[in-house]
Every structure is written in structure tokens, then in C-alpha cells.
């Protein structure tokens, strides 16, 4: 390990993450900052994979208020958003466990079949059960379970048997379980290293091993949870994708592993520095909007609009109307009265932002 080359980058990443985490621990806008970070990092995740998703479209799609048919890229970005939220709500390190990985990959957890409830009937014979009827009930149970997972924000990707996957799309010899086991072994071997250096090694190992054929963005979320499990980030989930987006692309694909580690460490520092700036900007915007609202009567909707604008990157008239239970005309008037910054510059489907 070339410590002379990595020491400076490790120190910068450790310091930047510590400062951001300390500031968020006591911040009055922590919840709003985290909600915004989830959206921004989901868009950055798709950007790194070569797909462009607009932040405004993702916010509206998450609120089930799309203004157009969702694209495949938007659906994937929403999957990344829901996975990030789920990891952030769970205990630190949950995503790195076998159960967490299976849940995030969309694999159903092994369920214990319920004990049969049969009325007392001596003439009942199990051999008389209709196989087709059992199959139909099993299909209904599967649909109900899938709907419950979707409502809970879990991944609901249907996992086909390897032989049933189309060979044109999937590599049938790709053993995801074995590759994930290899990656987890690398993560376990970094426990004695500084948290940021261990995260950089885990991130590089994910890129090299490529455990999953799809959803490459999941590895960056797992690295963020690794930092939480090591106690480096207690108040937030690091935005790895946002940091990587700020690094030069040509350096991310160097063959020299030391250069790739330096880039990963620079990405950690860049994500923290960007987070500090976004946090300060959000605090300033919240204070400005609060002063503008002034001493409103208790029935005023402006304070509620301030909270909504702080926790959401962009708000539309329809979104304000839905959350605040007002008409869309009133929602537009509230946004203009509060002085929110318009982000669209159009007459229809207008959207505003607080910062």
C-alpha cells in the first residue's frame, strides 16, 4: 500500500466527511438536506451509468404526478432513490448483510410456510386437494406480497432462474452470488484500515469484480453504508455518486489501482464539500423564506410551504396543491408570495426551488 501517495487524500476525505457529519448532527434542516441528497444522488447514479434523468422529473415521478410517460431511465433512477432511502432508514451495516443484499437485489426472503388450518373433519383427505387451485392461490399470494413490498419501498425486481434469462441480455455464466461473496471478502479485509481508505478499496473492488449484471449503482450505496457501519458517517449516508460525478472521467478508468483509489478518495472529499455548501445554502434559504413569511396567522399555508420547499429539490403547483390541500391556483400564488425561485421559465407545469 503506497501510503506516501494516499496519505494526503485519506486525510482530506476523513476531515471533510467528519465536518459534514458533525454539522448535520445538530442542523435544523437535516431532514430536508437528507431528502434532497437522496434525489440528487439518484440522478448522479444514473449519470455515471451514461443515462440522463432530470431532477424535476424524478421528484414528480416519486410523488406519482408525472407530466409524461416515465422513461426506462426514470424508472431506474427511482429504483436507486428507493434503495437509498431504505438503506438510510435501516441500521448501519444492514445493507452489507446477506439479508440486506438479497432485499436490495429483489430476492424474496425465505418464508416459513404457515401451519395448515383445517377444520375437524375426519373425512378430509389431503390427496383430494386440487393442484390447480393451489397454484392459483400461490399466484395470488405472490401478487399480494409483491404489492406489499412495493408499498414499503422495497425492490420488486422479478428474479428469473438463470436458464430462463434471455442470453442476448444476460450472461448465463455470471455467478452473482460468488462475485458478491468475493466482494464481501474484500470488504472484510479492510476492517483494519481507515474508514475512507476501506471505502475506496471497496468501491474499486466493486468496479473490478462487477458482482451484478445490472444496477451497478447499488455498489456505491453499499460503500456509503460501509462508512456508516464504521462510524465515520453517523448523521447521513455519503453521496458517493455525487462525488464521483465531480471527478474527471479519464481518471476513473485508469489501469493503475493507486490512481483509482486516489480518485475514490477525492470523490468522498468532493461529496462532503458539496454537501457542506448545499447545507449552508439551504440554511440561508430557509432563514430568508421564514423572514419573508413573517408573522402569519396560524391558518396560513406559507409555513407548511417552507417546510415542503426545504425538503424537496423542486416543487410544482400540483405537488403544492396535493401536500397543502389547496387549489393549484392558490398554490401558484403561495409560491409567488413566498418568493420561491422558478426553475422552468414556462407557463405550464411550472416548478420552483428554495435553493
Buried (B, 14 or more C-beta within 10 A) or exposed (E): EEEEEBEEBBBBBBEBBBBBBEBBEEBEBBEBBBBBBBBBBBBBBBBBBEBEBEBBBBBBBBBEEEEEEBBEBBEBBBBBBBBBBBBBEBEBEBBBBEEBBBBBBBBBEEEEEEEEEEEEEEEEEEEEEEEEEEEEEEEEEEEEEBEEBEEEEBBBEEEEEEEEBEEEEBEEEBEBEEBBEBBBEBBEEBEEBBBBBBBBBBBBBBBEBBBBEEBBBBBBBBBBBBBBBBEBBEBBBBBBBBBBBBBEEEEBEEEEEEBBBBBBBBBBBBBBBBBBEBBEEBBEBBEBBEEEBEEEEEEEBBBBBBBBBBBBBBBBBBBBBBBBEBEBEBBBBBBEEBEBEEBBEEEEEBBBBBB
